[in-house]
Amino acid sequence: MKHFFRPGLLAAPLLGLAVAACGPNTKTGAARPDLLSANLDTTVRPGDDFYNYANGAWFKQHAIPASESSWGIGKEVQNEIYARLRKLNEDAARANAAPGSTEQKIGDFWATGMDSATVNKQGLAPLQPELTRIANISTVTGVQSAIARLQLLGVNALIGPYVGQDAKNSDKMALQLWQAGLGLPNRDYYFNKDARTANIRQEYEKHLNRMFALLGQDAATAQASTKRVLGLETRLAGVSRKLEALRDPYANYNKMSLSQLDNLTPGLNWKPWLAEMAYAKADTVIVGQPEFYREAGRLLRTAPLADWQAYLQWQLVHTYAPTLSHDFDQENFRFYGTVLRGATEQRPRWKRVLDAEENALGEVLGQQFVKEYFTPETKQRYEKLTENIMASFREHIGALDWMSDSTKQKALVKLGKISRKVGYPDKWKDYSSLEIKRDSYAANVMRANEWRYRYEARKLGQPVDRTEWGMTPQTYNAYYNPSNNEIVLPAAIFSIPGLLDADADDAIIYGYAGASTIGHELTHGFDDEGSQFDDKGNLRSWWTKADRQAFDQRVRGIVRQFNGYQALDSLHINGKATAGENIADLGGIVIGLDAFKKTEQYKKGEKIGGLTPVQRYFLGYALGWQVHQRQENLAQALLTDVHSPAQYRINGPFADVPAFYEAFDVQPGDKFYRPDSARVKIW
């Protein structure tokens, strides 16, 4: 799955495709100020830093709150969604709802989450059966059984099994194994020698010590447990692939029988182990990183049982710390919130409970969301916008001068077969078998995690449900799924905070929704990774050799461009890891612009707020990246995220678009001016 990410997950009231730019304030009759003009920092030259030129005034007025590691559009509008969901939950908690009803589940989840007094009183009690199971381990088989049990509870213990479409046979759901099991964000945190990462390792050791102390261990035992965990995780990190290596679909596709998997990990019998993990039907498995599993198997055979007991205790308490008493919750936040991401205080408890409920009952909340905030008429508007962007992409493919006609025809077939899911699903998940009670917050999260795990596991051997959504409608995000050859556009992704329908002109819509979302996701079907999947969603070579070489040459150009951006201290963007997102950003911009040129607003050429239609289009795109973040959060993203930082998702692709130079009079000498010969052009 290819996710288009914006910091902040939820969005505000949904806006439609209105064409009036500055409609009257419905309460006062006064003209509304133009949103784009109000955000400008005109002390910054557009060709030096368009990110701050477009959004600088907004940044000055919207500091990052102490409880956040970043702040932007998504976070602003998330607050509005939170307020609505809070009322829904409070009403449900007060209602005398029938057992098993949606209202009862929402109300009881909320009530246990908000009852911090009971959570503090219960302490570790909700985890005690699992901790006892771990303490009683006496054999390697016992370690495997404990890992299997923790997998069902959503704990990232050693291995990463999941059921997903077979990349080479998209009609089949297959068991997959991915590298997993680390407590730090990824492998680089265990080995990078820069001062920032070295300090994080030191703080991680302190964090492990404190968590083991909270588990009741004395100082010497806690220190020993910490060393055991660090030893195991460092060895696992040593055989984990780097971020960019995880984006190669062929290198991460290694299909084998269970007997071959046994041979990969001598001494382990996978069939009964997988049965404990609810995968009894598995006869083959797709291993993403065989070297990781080879080492994981060796460690299971050779590492002392005490190492595994410490590791599994840690993984369990780490996963459930936010649901436990105040001391666990605060120590978890100190490391993962403050040290890693720079926030200095916890977000309000009610918001954190809503986040947990989103994971547990997301589509239940989604049904309520779309009833109020995404009408069928609005859905139709954005389906039409999607068709317009599709038509523009079709024209771009036809006009390519580096692709042969035979490959163009296949590309057009693939484009035409992309399924477009807009707004919300036609069929909702059935949560009737999920039990939610008022006994324990942690227990409710455990039950929800196990329900979701088994829901996914049951897909093994079943027909692929191509109607299912991987995101809820209230999620401020979108994605392209190469195996389904589909783009999924949740309702919330189309929203702009503080802007009514009557205030939204087509330039904003085409830049903000058309380019940065719809065009972006469509382009993912043809980026360096998505382009390796055919129109049926199968990993298969469908290009001529010469066309693939020409494409790869252009990809290398965008990799070099982004490798050159120094984003923080000595940290540069990883051009190879972020290539797919950078290609999609650039593609979305040029495709969306040509779609916008077909609108009446563009043809009339009238200025709004002192801005031409094309200027407003580019500013509309930049509005989508109206987000700033703390250095700690930026540093983590540069090591772990396949998306470039927001600033470079604007300045980077705009530097390759000739129409941008013309619209804002960018000249040689401006900081991100690139000569025509250096500009990347792909789609």
JOMO-V241610 format. One record per run of one state. SS is the DSSP state (A for helix, B for strand, O for the rest). FROM is the first residue (numbers start at 1). LEN is the number of residues. If there is no record, write none. Layout:
ss:from:len
SS:FROM:LEN
SS:FROM:LEN
This chain:
ss:from:len
O:1:1
B:2:3
O:5:5
B:10:1
O:11:13
B:24:1
O:25:6
B:31:1
O:32:3
A:35:5
O:40:10
A:50:12
O:62:8
B:70:3
A:73:22
O:95:7
A:102:13
O:115:1
A:116:7
O:123:2
A:125:11
O:136:4
A:140:13
O:153:6
B:159:8
O:167:2
B:169:11
O:180:7
A:187:4
O:191:4
A:195:20
O:215:4
A:219:20
O:239:5
A:244:4
O:248:6
B:254:4
A:258:7
O:265:5
A:270:7
O:277:7
B:284:4
O:288:2
A:290:13
O:303:2
A:305:19
O:324:2
A:326:14
O:340:9
A:349:25
O:374:2
A:376:24
O:400:5
A:405:13
O:418:1
B:419:5
O:424:17
A:441:17
O:458:5
B:463:1
O:464:11
B:475:1
O:476:2
B:478:4
O:482:4
B:486:5
A:491:4
O:495:6
A:501:3
O:504:2
A:506:19
O:525:5
A:530:3
B:533:1
O:534:5
B:539:1
O:540:5
A:545:19
O:564:2
B:566:3
O:569:2
B:571:2
O:573:6
A:579:18
O:597:3
A:600:5
O:605:3
B:608:1
O:609:2
B:611:1
O:612:1
A:613:11
O:624:3
B:627:3
O:630:1
A:631:10
O:641:5
A:646:9
O:655:3
A:658:7
O:665:11
A:676:3
O:679:5
